[in-house]
Amino acid sequence: MEEKEKELIDAAGRGDEVRVQQLLAEGVNVNAAHGGWTALHEAARNGHTGTVQALLTAGAPVDSRSTAEHTPLDFAAEKGHTGTVTALLAAGADINARDYDSSTPLHKAAENGHPDCVRVLLRAGANTVIKGNIDGNKKTAEELAEQEDVLKVFQFFKDLKPKVVDDLLTIELSGKGLTSVPAEVFDATDIERLVLSENRLTSIPEEIGQLQKLRELKLENNLLTELPQAITTLPNLQHIDVSHNKLETLPDGISRLQLHELYLKTIDSKRYQKKFVHYFS
């Protein structure tokens, strides 16, 4: 049976899901280890998401530890396998599991330059203040990051953290060069003001309807040609600024909102500036 256990680990490492299933059906121990690694470690390290899911279904512990205390999520994050990271998190993997030097999957992804993995981990709630003992120095994952695109992800998530501005819980993302609204914005369901001004947005997704506490929406100086129908479902929305866009229509039902102000456009000339403002009672 020991030979079959090693075969299982090898098959998982190359992503041979059919052979993995055959061996499991023969009763091979799904959690057998060779050199400190299980089949799940091997599958995760090589980014074989289907095999990972098959092993988990067969009862492989999602947080099984190698001899160096590495979890499968550690290996997937280290190698930048975003799909595998997502699958392991969905299966309940410990996002902040620490290995022998107290580093986490976020440390692995950041140090090895995998911005997409860093983003997935941060969105899932990875702890950013844990310090790993790296070469005798205690460092956070962000302090380990060297690639600019990884550092930008960390900064982006700092920008996403709501702040109270003028008594309103606000996310401020103006002038970020955005071409689409980050999906993470819609996780912040308690925000009252959303500022997306001076970007290059061509559309606003219907997911904005999730922000039921939103009172103020600033979208000026973008490339919008329309607004999503979901805006009309926001019961607390009072102020919308869509000046300096390319709007052709407004969504049906917008007049039912209890808007105080709707800024549609601005005309600029050498002699004067005039704002067209629609007021609703």
N, C-alpha and C positions, 0 to 999 in steps of 0.2 A: 504493500500500500504506500510505502514511503516514496517509491518510484512514481506512482500515480500522483501523489501530492505534488512532487516537483514538476510533473508534466502539467498539472493544473496551473501552477504558477507561471510556467513558461507560456502556456496557451493564453493565459490572461494578459501576459506582457506583450504578446504580438497581436492581441485583439481577435483571437480565433474563438468567437462566441459559440460556434457550433460545437467545437471540441470541449470547451468549458462546460457546456450544458450536458454533453455526453458523460464527462467525468463526474459531474455532480450527480447525475442520474445513477451512476454506478456506486454512489455513496462515499466519494472522496470528500474528506473534511474541507469545507469551504474556508476554514480559518487556519489551515496548515501553513506553517512558516518555513522558509528556507533562507538561511543567511539573515534571519531577522525580518524578512519581508513576506507578506501574504500575497495571495493572488490579487486582492483588492489594491494593495500598494502598487503592484506592477501595472495593473490596468490603469490606475489613476495617473501614474508617472508618465505613461505613454499616451494618455489622452483618449483611451478607448471607452467612450461614454456608454455605449451599448453593453459592453462587457461589465463595466462598473455596475450598471443597473441590474444585470443578470445576477451578479454576485450578491448584491444587496438583497435582491428578491429571494435568493437562496439562503439568506440569513447571515451574511458576512457582517460583522460589526463595523459600522460606518466610521468609528473612531479607533480602529485597531492600531496598535502602536508597534513601531519597529524597535530594534534594540537601542536606537538613538532617540526614541520617543517621538518619531515622526508619524503623523497620521496620513492617510491617503490624501486628505485635503492639502496638507503641506506639499506633497509631491506634485499634485495637479497645479497648485498656485506657483510653485517654483518653476515649472515648465511652461506656464502660460496657457494651460488648457482651459479656456474660459467655459466651454460647454460642460466639461467634467466638473469644474468647480461649482457651477450652477446646480448640476445634478446631485453632487454630494451635499450641498447646502440644503437642497430640497428634501433630502433624506434625513436631515437633522444633524449633520456634522457640526461639531463644536468649532465655531468660527474663530474663537480665541484660544484654541488649544496650544499649549506651549511645549516646545521640544526640550532637549537636554540643555540648551543655552537660553531658554525662556523666550525664544522668538516664536512668532505666530505665522499662520499662512500669509497674513498681510505683509509681514517682513519679507517673506520669500518672494512674493509677487513684486514688491517694490524694489528690492535689491537686484532682481534679475530683469528689471525693465519691462514689465508686462502691464501697460496701462489699462487694458480692458479687464484684466483680472482684478487689478486694484479697484477699479470702478465697481465691479460686481460685489467685491467684499465690503467696500465702504457702504454701498447701498443696502447691503444685508445687515449692516450694523457693526462691522468690525471695530474693535477698540483701537483708537489711534494713539493712545498715550502709553500703552505697554512698551516697556523697554527690554529688548533682548540683549544678552551679554555677547556682543559681537567682537571677537578678537580682543577680549578684555575690556571693551568699552560698551557702556550701556547706551543703546540708541533706540529711538522709535523707528517705525517703518518709514516715516517720511524722511527722517535723518539719514536713512540708508539709501534713499532714492537718489540717483544721479542723472537719469535721463529727463530731459525737459518735459516730454509728454507725460511722464509719470508725475512729476512735480505739479504739472498743470491740473492733473486729476485731483490731487490733494487740495490745491488752491480752490478748484471748482467746488468741492464739497464744503470748504469753509464758507465760500460765497453763498452756498445754498442754505446755510444755517440761518433760520429766521431771526431777525432782530427787531426790537421795538423802536419804531421811528414815528414821532408825532402821535404817540399812544396807539399806533397800529402795528400789529405783528407783520413784519415785512420781509419779503425776499427781493433783493436788489440785484438784478442781472443786466443792467443797462451797459451798453458799449462793450459787450463781450465778443462781438463778431459772430453771434449765434445765427445759424441758418435754420435751426429747428429748436423747439422748446424741449429742454432736457426732460426725460420721463420722470426724473427724480423730483421735479417741481411738484408733481401731482401727488407725491407721497406726503407733502406738508399740508394736510387737510385743515389745519387750524389757522393758516395765514389769512390776514385781512387786507393786505396790499401786495400786489405783484407788479414789479417794475421790470419791463422787458424793452424799454425804449432804446433807440439808436443801435439796433442790430440789423440783421438782414433776413428777418423772418418773412416767409411768404404765406404762412398759414399758422393757425392756432388749433391744436387738436381738440377734439370733442371731450377729451379727458378733463378739460378745464371745469367741466360740470361737477367734478369731485370736490372742488374748492368752495364748499357751500357757505363758508364764513367770509368769503371775499367781499370787500366793500369798495376797493379801488383797484382799477386795472389800467396801467399805463403802457401803451403800445405805440406811442408816437415815433416817427422816424424809422419805419420799417418798410417792407415791400408787400404789405397785406392787400389782397384784392377782395377778401371777404372775411367775415367773422363766423365762428362756429355757432350752430343752433343752440348748443349747450349753454351759451352765455345767458340765454333767456330763462334758464332754470336756476339762476343764482339769486336767492331771495334777498340777500343783503347788499347786493351790488348797487352803489350809488353814483360812482364816478367812473367814466370810461374816457380815455384820451387816445384816439386813433388818428390824430392829425399827422400830416405828412406821410400818408400811405397812398395806396392806389385803390381804395375801396370803390366798388361798383354798386354794391347793394348792402343792405343791412338785413340781418336775419328776421324772419317772421316772428312776431310776438315781442320784439324788443320794447315796444311801447308799453307793454304790460309791466315792465320793471319799474321799481320805484326810484328811477334815476333822478339825481339832482342836476347832473351835468353830463353831457355827451359832446366831447370835442371832436368834430369831424375833420376839419382841415384848416390850414393856415395859408393865407395869401401873403407873399412877401414881395415887395418892390423897393426900388431905391427911395421912394418917397414915403411909404407908409407900410405898416404891418397891421393886419386886421384878423382877429379870430372870429370864426363862425362857431357859435356855441348854441346848442339846443338844450333847453331846460324842460324838465318834466316835473310836474307837481305830484 
